[in-house]
Structures are given as C-alpha cells and as structure tokens.
C-alpha cells in the first residue's frame, strides 16, 4: 500500500499533465481494475465517454444490479471544511447519475469529521463545521440532490454511532499510518470511524440489510477504500464488499497546485459570482504557446490547459468539447478564445446555480440544525 507521503510525492510530480503512464502505474500498484471500453460505452454520461472515470474496484457487481434493475446503494459525502468548488461538483454529478440508474442514495455532510480531522485554523469549532455543512448542503440541493438523500453526521441515528464505535476495534495503527504517514493524529482515527460508517452502515439490518454499494472517489483516496473493504470483511454482518469507482484528477487553476478550498485562486467555487469566476479563468494556467506565431504553428496543449479542463469535466456536449480540443490543438483558436468559451459556460452555470441556492438554503438549515 502506498503511504500518504508517497501519494503526495506522486501528485507533486504530475501536477500539469494527464500522464497516462503514471496513472497506469498507480492503478497497477493499487491493484485496481481499469475501465474497459465496453464498460465506458455502457453508460450515457460524459464522465464515462471522456474517460474521466478511470478505474474501479468491483464495479461489475453494481453494473449487474443496474442491468437487472435490482437495487443497490450509493453514497458520497461533502467535507464541510470550506466552500464547495467545481472539483467537488464532480462527485455530485456522479451521484445524480447513479440515482437515475436506480441507486438507493445517501449523501453525508461530514461536519463532525471536518472538525476532528482538520486544523483549528481551517475548522476552529464544530459550530463552524456546521456552518460549512449548511453551505455545502445548499450547493448540493441546488445541483439537484434530493434533500431526503442528505444527512448530517451530527444528527444521525443512534445505531449509526454505535456502529461507528464498533468499527474502531478493527483499526490498527499500521493501517492508519499507511494512510496518513506522519500526519496521523487521534482526530484522524475519529474521522475514519465516521467515514467508514458512512460507507457501510446502510448494509446494517436496521437500514435495509446487505446490498452491493458504490462510492466515487479520487484515485488518491484508494488507501481508504482498501481499509474499509478490509474492515467490512472482518465484521459479523455478512456485508457485501463495498465497490468504488475512481475519477481522474481535475487540476487546480494555477500551475502545480490542486484545487483547494483554502486557496481561492486555485478553484472556482459554487458560491462565486460569474465575474469572480471570469477573473480566475483569465488568470488560469494556459496550454497556449509563448507567441501567437508559435501557437498557430505548433498548436496549443489542451491536456494542460485549465480552461479546457473546465469544459472537459463539466460541459455536457461532447461534440462541442471535442471541437474545441481539435481547434485549440491545431492552433486555430488561441488560449484567450478558449478561456472566453469557459467563461461563458461557467458564468451561465453560476448564475443559475446561485439563484437555486437561495431557495435551497432554508432546507439545508433544517437538515443541519433541525429547525
């Protein structure tokens, strides 16, 4: 198992390229299964068509349930440690798609997790984590999540907490150290207890019983996936082993940086105004050449261009995205013109999203605070 330190080193070496060779090496080291063409072609969603979903663990079990129209579980979570950005939106997009495929759906607002696992600078109190939870749930509802599918960890049922504490007997220090390295602390133990309870508790008899489940995560989170699968196998509940599918990275707007809620220049937040987003995109890292003449001669590099990535990961029209790729790569359009396209798309999206968020906030307040 790669440690967190090794994962961080790997991410640091590939911040600005879709390096297929490196991703394949990581998939091999983790023992993941790559998505086969027939699996990617089966689902009518741009994450599959554009190979943004790159690998899986036992996704075939869930595929079989979808084909036979039998129920299955899906769960995801929002971190509640800051505002949601477009990278977070990917998990919600997948959540909504799997709901259409027949999933019994759960979305956890991880407010307790956020407080115990983050620094006091990031999340100074549980009350602050709950404020973030309201913000995050507001965005999820505005994106289309059914409020009935959302829960806050701090207001979950007693059986959930009993189960979460039961899981702590299955942790070992070596497992936790392999995930966190020197960053391990007791708060991380509590966070894992809750994260793994979120993934597994739906299979308890009180919540419906054993059933195939699926969670979408970034590939760097695979140590958690392996840990929860190991724990599931050692519990006395005859659980179906949880399945996972893995996203490719959406890079941060600035060169060499990942998207981060604590660094506004790296990400477009769902709470940004169209004007704020436009400014960030204008300043984003480009795959254009140094001069216009060189760009027209050699063409751009869409694989590292952040404006193109915004469209690749979020625009639903394949024909439009593919045409922009070809035109930029051939040098027909410039980096500035590509940024104009991204700004137009994001501006329209944020305007509609922010209007929906205003209506969603009272519902989010009730989910978190019960009033």
Buried (B, 14 or more C-beta within 10 A) or exposed (E): BBBBEBBEEBBEEBBBEBEEEBBBEBBEEBEBBBBEEEBBEEBEBBBBBBBBBBBBBBBBBBBEBBEEEEEBBBBBBBBBBBBBBBBBBBBBBBBBBBBEBBBBBBBBBBBBBBBBBBEEEBBEEBEBBBBBBBBBBBBBBBBEBEBEBBBBBBBBEEEBBEBBEBBBEBBEEEBBBBBBBEEBBEBBBBBBBBBBBBBBBBBBEEBEEBBBBBBBBBBBBBBBBBBBBBBBEEBEBEBBBBBBBBBBBBBBBBEEBBBBBEBBEBBBBBBBEBEBBBBBBBEBBBBBBEEEEEBBEEBBBBBBBBBBBBBBBBBEEEEEBEEBBEBBBEBBBBBEBBBBBBBEBBBEBBEEBBEBBEEBBEBBBEBBEEE
